[in-house]
Amino acid sequence: MSETNQPSSETLLTQPVSRLFFQYFRSNLVSSLMLAVYVLFDTIFIGWGVGSQGLAALNITLPCYSLEIGFAQMMGMGGATALSICRGQGKEEEANSYFTAAVLFTCIFSLIIGILGAVFWRPIAYLGGADDSIIELVGQYLRILNGGAILFVVNNFLGVFIRNDHDPQRVMAAGIVSCLLNIVLDYVCIFLFDWGMAGAAGATAFSGFISILIMLTHFLKPDCSLKFRFSDLQLFSRLKRIWQNGLPSLIAECSSGLIILLFNIQLMSKGGVAAVTCYSIISNVAYLFLAVYTGTSSTLQPLCSINAGAGNLHRVKQFFRLGVITVLCASLCFVLIGEFFPIAVVSIFTEPTPDLVEVAVYAIRIYFIAYLPMGLNIISATFHQSLEASREATLISLGRGLFFLIPVLFLLSSLFGVGGIWATVPVSEFLTLLLSALLLKRLFASRLSDND
């Protein structure tokens, strides 16, 4: 899309719903897939270049990655939702004050947390389930991951605001370039320079930096609407609204990290490194599948927020219906892949030894059932969030983590051992789906009952 025909706020309120949805979805899907491919290729190259212990070590670091992405999404989704609703109401100056507050807090906080995480990586690694056989491998990756936290955070945070400023194509371009660069650097650093885990982490961090540079060119456009506004900033009141709007995103990402953390601990104790290696494969494939759900959510948020701010509730409902259809089709495909091609999934990442295949085939076929309800839960939370129904969105996100997953994990693992661990996510996602359905019914009855 050329810079002269980027959609404006007015077109987001008037253009046909299906055209806008798929225009945004194409760009957002590619952007989300590129982010997932970051993790995917790290896993593939580490699996073949470092070995199965490298995969287990990588999986230990994923909760930190989820926390960083969760913080970025909290500040990005929270701030961008407020920005788009204000724009729908015609309050441009107030909209930019939310952008300014979000940028200031995000950069300062991520820098501080990143430094602390790099210094105290060892206790973080042990807390995540690492043992002495892989602790040094974990440290090689975790020091760089945490030290470069500001790059991972700003890269994801900035993309949300630029999408809300009617330029999803630029976010997509940044994702494509940085992803391709990451693949090349992964190969060079791991196989040519033999830098192992540190090389993979460094490649990912540098690629994120290039992505940020590409997205910053958005601010050179004459029609860029994102401006810094320091007068009448009201920092703490702005941050309060941002945190309230964005908390479900943080909880959702942290739930993913929590799942990985608890699974690592349980699997290490009940199944050893082989089980953790298997889960490393599953969790990294999950990033790829979740990209479709994230792409759909990233499409719904700006379109629903600005139309809700303008009172176009009939358009909001139409966008949501398209989102539901999209994730249902994708979810069915994911389940079929897990049921019929589990060995092919394993073969992408590492040598499918008999012991690994025995564990992985059983695990994948059970775990992948979770994708049927998972997509609906994710976009349900985002839909509530885009309308500033943050309490309901938070409940859905908590349902996927604390409310259902933790008790189900300990119950099923005590009753059925490793098999119960693999069934935890499907059971907790279906329980969350019941909660999502109840909250959606109430939302439609209370806030979306007009303009059918």
C-alpha positions as CSV (number, residue, x, y, z in Angstrom):
1,M,0.0,0.0,0.0
2,S,1.4,3.3,-1.0
3,E,1.7,6.1,1.5
4,T,-0.9,8.1,-0.3
5,N,-3.7,5.6,0.0
6,Q,-3.3,4.4,3.6
7,P,-6.7,4.2,5.3
8,S,-7.6,7.2,7.4
9,S,-9.8,7.4,10.5
10,E,-12.7,8.4,8.2
11,T,-12.4,5.3,6.0
12,L,-12.2,3.0,9.0
13,L,-15.7,4.3,9.9
14,T,-17.2,4.1,6.4
15,Q,-15.5,1.6,4.2
16,P,-17.1,-1.9,3.8
17,V,-16.5,-4.1,6.8
18,S,-15.2,-7.1,5.0
19,R,-12.8,-5.1,2.8
20,L,-11.3,-3.4,5.8
21,F,-11.1,-6.6,7.9
22,F,-9.2,-8.6,5.3
23,Q,-7.0,-5.6,4.3
24,Y,-5.9,-5.3,7.9
25,F,-5.9,-9.1,8.5
26,R,-3.4,-9.8,5.6
27,S,-0.9,-7.3,7.0
28,N,-1.4,-8.3,10.6
29,L,-1.2,-12.0,9.9
30,V,2.1,-11.6,8.1
31,S,3.4,-9.5,11.0
32,S,2.4,-12.0,13.6
33,L,3.8,-14.9,11.6
34,M,7.1,-13.2,11.3
35,L,7.3,-12.7,15.0
36,A,6.5,-16.4,15.5
37,V,9.1,-17.4,12.9
38,Y,11.7,-15.6,15.0
39,V,11.1,-18.1,17.7
40,L,10.6,-21.0,15.3
41,F,13.9,-20.6,13.5
42,D,15.7,-20.2,16.8
43,T,14.3,-23.5,17.8
44,I,15.1,-25.2,14.5
45,F,18.7,-24.0,14.3
46,I,19.3,-24.7,18.0
47,G,17.8,-28.1,17.7
48,W,20.1,-29.1,14.8
49,G,23.1,-27.0,15.8
50,V,23.2,-27.4,19.6
51,G,21.0,-30.5,20.2
52,S,18.1,-31.6,22.3
53,Q,19.6,-30.1,25.4
54,G,19.7,-26.8,23.6
55,L,15.9,-27.2,22.9
56,A,15.3,-27.9,26.6
57,A,17.4,-24.8,27.6
58,L,15.5,-22.6,25.1
59,N,12.2,-23.7,26.5
60,I,13.4,-22.5,30.0
61,T,13.9,-19.0,28.6
62,L,10.4,-18.7,27.0
63,P,8.6,-17.5,30.1
64,C,10.9,-14.4,30.2
65,Y,10.2,-13.9,26.5
66,S,6.5,-14.1,27.2
67,L,6.8,-11.6,30.0
68,E,8.6,-9.1,27.8
69,I,6.1,-9.5,25.0
70,G,3.2,-9.3,27.5
71,F,4.4,-6.0,28.9
72,A,4.8,-4.7,25.3
73,Q,1.3,-5.8,24.5
74,M,-0.1,-4.4,27.7
75,M,1.3,-0.9,27.0
76,G,0.6,-1.2,23.2
77,M,-2.9,-2.6,23.3
78,G,-3.9,-0.5,26.3
79,G,-2.6,2.7,24.9
80,A,-3.7,2.1,21.3
81,T,-7.3,1.2,22.5
82,A,-7.6,4.5,24.3
83,L,-6.0,6.3,21.3
84,S,-8.5,4.9,18.8
85,I,-11.5,5.4,21.0
86,C,-10.5,9.0,21.5
87,R,-10.1,9.4,17.7
88,G,-13.5,7.9,17.1
89,Q,-14.8,10.6,19.5
90,G,-12.9,13.3,17.6
91,K,-10.4,14.0,20.5
92,E,-7.1,14.0,18.6
93,E,-5.0,15.8,21.3
94,E,-6.1,13.5,24.0
95,A,-5.4,10.5,21.8
96,N,-1.8,11.6,21.4
97,S,-1.4,12.2,25.1
98,Y,-2.0,8.5,25.6
99,F,0.6,7.7,23.0
100,T,3.2,10.0,24.8
101,A,2.5,8.5,28.2
102,A,2.8,4.9,26.9
103,V,6.1,5.6,25.1
104,L,7.7,7.2,28.1
105,F,6.8,4.5,30.6
106,T,7.5,1.6,28.2
107,C,11.0,2.7,27.4
108,I,12.1,3.5,30.9
109,F,10.6,0.4,32.6
110,S,11.8,-2.1,30.0
111,L,15.3,-0.8,30.2
112,I,15.4,-1.2,34.0
113,I,13.8,-4.6,34.0
114,G,16.1,-5.8,31.2
115,I,19.3,-4.8,33.1
116,L,18.1,-6.6,36.3
117,G,17.1,-9.7,34.3
118,A,20.6,-9.9,32.7
119,V,22.3,-9.5,36.0
120,F,20.2,-12.1,37.9
121,W,19.8,-14.6,35.1
122,R,20.9,-17.6,37.1
123,P,18.2,-17.6,39.8
124,I,15.7,-16.8,37.1
125,A,16.9,-19.9,35.2
126,Y,16.6,-22.2,38.2
127,L,13.2,-20.8,39.0
128,G,12.1,-21.7,35.5
129,G,13.0,-25.3,36.0
130,A,16.6,-25.5,34.7
131,D,18.9,-28.1,36.2
132,D,22.7,-28.2,36.3
133,S,22.9,-30.2,33.0
134,I,21.6,-27.2,31.0
135,I,22.1,-24.2,33.2
136,E,25.0,-22.8,31.2
137,L,23.1,-23.2,27.9
138,V,20.2,-21.3,29.5
139,G,22.5,-18.6,30.7
140,Q,24.0,-18.0,27.2
141,Y,20.6,-17.3,25.8
142,L,19.0,-15.6,28.8
143,R,21.7,-13.0,29.4
144,I,21.2,-11.6,25.9
145,L,17.4,-12.0,25.9
146,N,17.0,-10.0,29.1
147,G,19.8,-7.6,28.4
148,G,18.1,-6.7,25.1
149,A,14.6,-6.5,26.6
150,I,14.1,-3.0,25.5
151,L,14.5,-4.1,21.9
152,F,11.9,-6.9,22.1
153,V,9.5,-4.7,24.0
154,V,9.7,-1.6,21.8
155,N,9.5,-3.7,18.7
156,N,6.2,-5.2,19.7
157,F,4.8,-2.1,21.4
158,L,5.5,0.2,18.5
159,G,3.9,-2.1,16.0
160,V,0.5,-1.9,17.8
161,F,0.4,1.9,17.7
162,I,1.5,2.1,14.0
163,R,-1.3,-0.3,13.1
164,N,-3.7,1.9,14.9
165,D,-2.3,4.8,12.9
166,H,-3.5,3.2,9.7
167,D,-0.2,1.8,8.6
168,P,-0.3,-2.0,9.1
169,Q,1.7,-2.5,5.9
170,R,4.8,-0.9,7.4
171,V,4.6,-3.2,10.4
172,M,4.4,-6.1,8.0
173,A,7.4,-4.9,6.0
174,A,9.4,-4.5,9.2
175,G,8.4,-8.0,10.3
176,I,9.4,-9.6,7.0
177,V,12.8,-7.9,6.7
178,S,13.7,-8.6,10.3
179,C,12.6,-12.2,10.1
180,L,14.6,-12.9,7.0
181,L,17.6,-11.2,8.6
182,N,17.1,-13.3,11.7
183,I,17.1,-16.5,9.7
184,V,20.4,-15.6,8.0
185,L,22.1,-14.5,11.2
186,D,20.9,-17.6,13.0
187,Y,22.6,-19.8,10.4
188,V,25.8,-17.7,10.4
189,C,26.1,-17.4,14.2
190,I,25.2,-21.0,15.0
191,F,26.7,-23.0,12.2
192,L,29.5,-20.8,10.8
193,F,30.7,-19.1,13.9
194,D,29.7,-21.8,16.3
195,W,28.3,-19.3,18.9
196,G,25.5,-21.7,19.9
197,M,22.8,-20.3,22.2
198,A,24.3,-16.9,22.5
199,G,24.5,-16.5,18.7
200,A,20.8,-17.4,18.3
201,A,19.8,-14.8,21.0
202,G,22.1,-12.1,19.5
203,A,20.6,-12.7,16.0
204,T,17.1,-12.3,17.3
205,A,18.0,-9.1,19.3
206,F,19.7,-7.5,16.3
207,S,16.9,-8.3,14.0
208,G,14.4,-6.7,16.4
209,F,16.6,-3.5,16.3
210,I,16.3,-3.4,12.5
211,S,12.6,-3.9,12.7
212,I,12.4,-0.9,15.1
213,L,14.3,1.3,12.6
214,I,12.0,0.4,9.8
215,M,8.9,1.2,11.8
216,L,10.3,4.5,12.9
217,T,10.1,5.7,9.3
218,H,6.4,5.9,9.8
219,F,7.0,9.1,11.8
220,L,8.6,10.7,8.7
221,K,5.3,10.4,6.8
222,P,3.4,13.7,6.2
223,D,0.2,12.1,7.3
224,C,1.5,10.5,10.4
225,S,-1.0,11.3,13.2
226,L,1.1,10.0,16.2
227,K,2.6,13.0,17.9
228,F,4.3,13.6,21.2
229,R,2.1,15.8,23.5
230,F,3.7,16.8,26.8
231,S,1.3,19.7,27.6
232,D,-1.6,18.6,29.8
233,L,0.0,15.1,29.8
234,Q,-1.7,13.9,33.1
235,L,0.8,11.0,33.1
236,F,-0.6,8.9,36.0
237,S,-4.3,9.2,34.9
238,R,-3.3,8.3,31.4
239,L,-1.2,5.3,32.6
240,K,-4.1,4.1,34.7
241,R,-6.4,3.9,31.7
242,I,-3.7,2.3,29.6
243,W,-3.0,-0.4,32.3
244,Q,-6.7,-1.1,32.8
245,N,-7.1,-1.6,29.0
246,G,-3.9,-3.5,28.6
247,L,-3.9,-5.8,31.6
248,P,-5.7,-8.6,29.7
249,S,-2.9,-8.7,27.2
250,L,-0.3,-8.9,29.9
251,I,-2.2,-11.7,31.6
252,A,-2.7,-13.6,28.3
253,E,1.0,-13.5,27.5
254,C,2.0,-14.3,31.1
255,S,-0.4,-17.2,31.1
256,S,1.5,-18.6,28.2
257,G,4.7,-18.1,30.1
258,L,3.1,-19.6,33.3
259,I,2.0,-22.6,31.3
260,I,5.6,-23.1,30.0
261,L,7.1,-22.6,33.5
262,L,4.7,-25.0,35.2
263,F,4.9,-27.6,32.4
264,N,8.8,-27.4,32.5
265,I,8.8,-28.1,36.2
266,Q,6.2,-30.9,36.1
267,L,7.7,-32.5,33.0
268,M,11.3,-32.4,34.3
269,S,10.2,-34.1,37.5
270,K,8.0,-36.8,35.8
271,G,9.5,-37.2,32.4
272,G,13.0,-35.8,32.4
273,V,14.8,-33.8,29.6
274,A,13.1,-35.9,26.8
275,A,9.6,-34.7,27.9
276,V,10.8,-31.1,28.2
277,T,12.4,-31.3,24.7
278,C,9.0,-32.6,23.4
279,Y,7.2,-29.7,25.1
280,S,9.8,-27.3,23.6
281,I,8.7,-28.4,20.1
282,I,5.0,-28.1,21.0
283,S,5.4,-24.6,22.6
284,N,7.3,-23.3,19.6
285,V,4.8,-24.7,17.1
286,A,2.2,-22.9,19.3
287,Y,3.9,-19.6,18.6
288,L,3.3,-20.2,14.9
289,F,-0.3,-21.2,15.4
290,L,-1.0,-18.4,17.9
291,A,0.2,-16.0,15.2
292,V,-3.1,-16.5,13.3
293,Y,-5.0,-15.7,16.5
294,T,-2.8,-12.7,17.2
295,G,-3.2,-11.5,13.6
296,T,-7.0,-11.7,14.0
297,S,-6.9,-9.9,17.4
298,S,-4.6,-7.2,16.0
299,T,-7.2,-6.7,13.2
300,L,-10.2,-6.5,15.5
301,Q,-8.7,-4.1,18.0
302,P,-8.2,-0.9,15.9
303,L,-11.3,-1.5,13.8
304,C,-13.6,-2.2,16.7
305,S,-12.1,0.5,19.0
306,I,-12.5,3.4,16.6
307,N,-16.0,2.3,15.5
308,A,-17.1,1.9,19.1
309,G,-15.8,5.4,19.9
310,A,-17.9,6.7,17.0
311,G,-21.0,4.7,18.0
312,N,-21.0,2.4,14.9
313,L,-22.0,-0.6,16.9
314,H,-23.4,-2.6,14.0
315,R,-20.0,-2.4,12.3
316,V,-18.3,-3.6,15.5
317,K,-20.5,-6.7,15.6
318,Q,-19.7,-7.4,11.9
319,F,-16.0,-7.2,12.5
320,F,-16.3,-9.6,15.4
321,R,-18.3,-12.2,13.4
322,L,-15.5,-12.2,10.7
323,G,-13.0,-12.7,13.4
324,V,-14.8,-15.7,14.8
325,I,-15.1,-17.3,11.4
326,T,-11.4,-16.8,10.7
327,V,-10.2,-18.4,13.9
328,L,-12.6,-21.3,13.7
329,C,-11.3,-22.2,10.2
330,A,-7.7,-21.9,11.4
331,S,-8.3,-23.9,14.5
332,L,-9.7,-26.8,12.6
333,C,-6.6,-26.9,10.4
334,F,-4.3,-26.9,13.5
335,V,-6.1,-29.8,15.1
336,L,-5.9,-31.9,11.9
337,I,-2.2,-31.3,11.6
338,G,-1.6,-32.5,15.2
339,E,-3.8,-35.6,14.7
340,F,-2.4,-36.8,11.4
341,F,1.1,-35.4,11.1
342,P,2.8,-35.4,14.6
343,I,6.0,-37.1,13.4
344,A,6.4,-34.5,10.7
345,V,6.1,-31.7,13.3
346,V,8.9,-33.3,15.4
347,S,11.1,-33.8,12.3
348,I,11.1,-30.0,11.6
349,F,13.1,-29.3,14.8
350,T,15.3,-32.3,15.6
351,E,16.2,-35.9,14.8
352,P,13.0,-37.9,15.5
353,T,14.6,-40.6,17.7
354,P,12.4,-43.6,18.8
355,D,12.2,-42.3,22.4
356,L,11.3,-38.8,21.3
357,V,8.7,-40.0,18.8
358,E,7.1,-42.2,21.4
359,V,6.6,-39.2,23.7
360,A,5.9,-36.6,21.1
361,V,3.2,-38.4,19.0
362,Y,1.1,-39.0,22.1
363,A,1.6,-35.5,23.5
364,I,0.9,-33.6,20.2
365,R,-2.3,-35.5,19.5
366,I,-3.7,-34.6,22.9
367,Y,-2.3,-31.1,23.2
368,F,-3.4,-29.9,19.8
369,I,-7.1,-30.4,20.7
370,A,-6.7,-27.2,22.7
371,Y,-6.6,-25.2,19.5
372,L,-10.3,-25.7,18.9
373,P,-11.4,-23.4,21.9
374,M,-8.1,-21.5,22.2
375,G,-8.6,-19.1,19.2
376,L,-12.2,-18.2,20.3
377,N,-11.0,-17.4,23.8
378,I,-8.2,-15.2,22.6
379,I,-10.3,-13.1,20.3
380,S,-13.1,-12.9,22.8
381,A,-10.7,-11.4,25.3
382,T,-9.4,-8.9,22.7
383,F,-12.9,-8.0,21.6
384,H,-13.8,-7.1,25.2
385,Q,-10.5,-5.2,25.5
386,S,-11.1,-3.2,22.3
387,L,-14.4,-1.9,23.8
388,E,-12.7,-1.1,27.1
389,A,-14.6,-4.0,28.9
390,S,-11.3,-4.6,30.7
391,R,-12.8,-6.5,33.6
392,E,-14.4,-9.1,31.4
393,A,-11.3,-9.4,29.2
394,T,-9.2,-9.9,32.4
395,L,-11.5,-12.7,33.6
396,I,-11.1,-14.5,30.3
397,S,-7.3,-14.2,30.3
398,L,-7.2,-15.3,34.0
399,G,-9.4,-18.2,33.1
400,R,-6.8,-19.4,30.6
401,G,-4.1,-19.3,33.3
402,L,-4.7,-19.0,37.0
403,F,-8.4,-19.9,37.3
404,F,-8.4,-23.1,35.4
405,L,-5.0,-24.2,34.2
406,I,-3.2,-24.4,37.6
407,P,-5.8,-26.6,39.4
408,V,-6.3,-28.7,36.3
409,L,-2.6,-29.2,35.9
410,F,-2.0,-30.5,39.4
411,L,-5.2,-32.5,39.4
412,L,-4.6,-34.3,36.1
413,S,-0.8,-34.8,36.6
414,S,-1.4,-36.4,40.0
415,L,-4.1,-38.7,38.6
416,F,-2.6,-39.6,35.2
417,G,1.1,-38.5,35.3
418,V,2.7,-37.2,32.1
419,G,-0.5,-38.0,30.1
420,G,-2.5,-35.7,32.4
421,I,0.0,-32.9,31.9
422,W,-0.6,-33.0,28.1
423,A,-4.4,-32.9,28.6
424,T,-4.2,-29.8,30.9
425,V,-4.4,-27.1,28.2
426,P,-7.3,-28.7,26.3
427,V,-9.4,-29.1,29.4
428,S,-8.6,-25.5,30.7
429,E,-9.3,-23.9,27.3
430,F,-12.7,-25.6,27.1
431,L,-13.6,-24.5,30.6
432,T,-12.5,-20.9,29.6
433,L,-14.7,-21.1,26.5
434,L,-17.8,-21.6,28.7
435,L,-16.8,-18.4,30.6
436,S,-16.1,-16.5,27.3
437,A,-19.6,-17.5,25.9
438,L,-21.3,-16.2,29.1
439,L,-19.4,-12.9,29.0
440,L,-20.0,-12.4,25.3
441,K,-23.7,-12.9,25.7
442,R,-23.8,-10.3,28.4
443,L,-21.7,-7.9,26.4
444,F,-23.9,-8.1,23.4
445,A,-27.0,-7.7,25.5
446,S,-25.7,-4.7,27.4
447,R,-23.6,-2.7,25.0
448,L,-24.2,-4.0,21.5
449,S,-27.9,-4.4,21.4
450,D,-28.6,-1.4,19.1
451,N,-28.1,-0.8,15.4
452,D,-28.6,-4.5,14.5
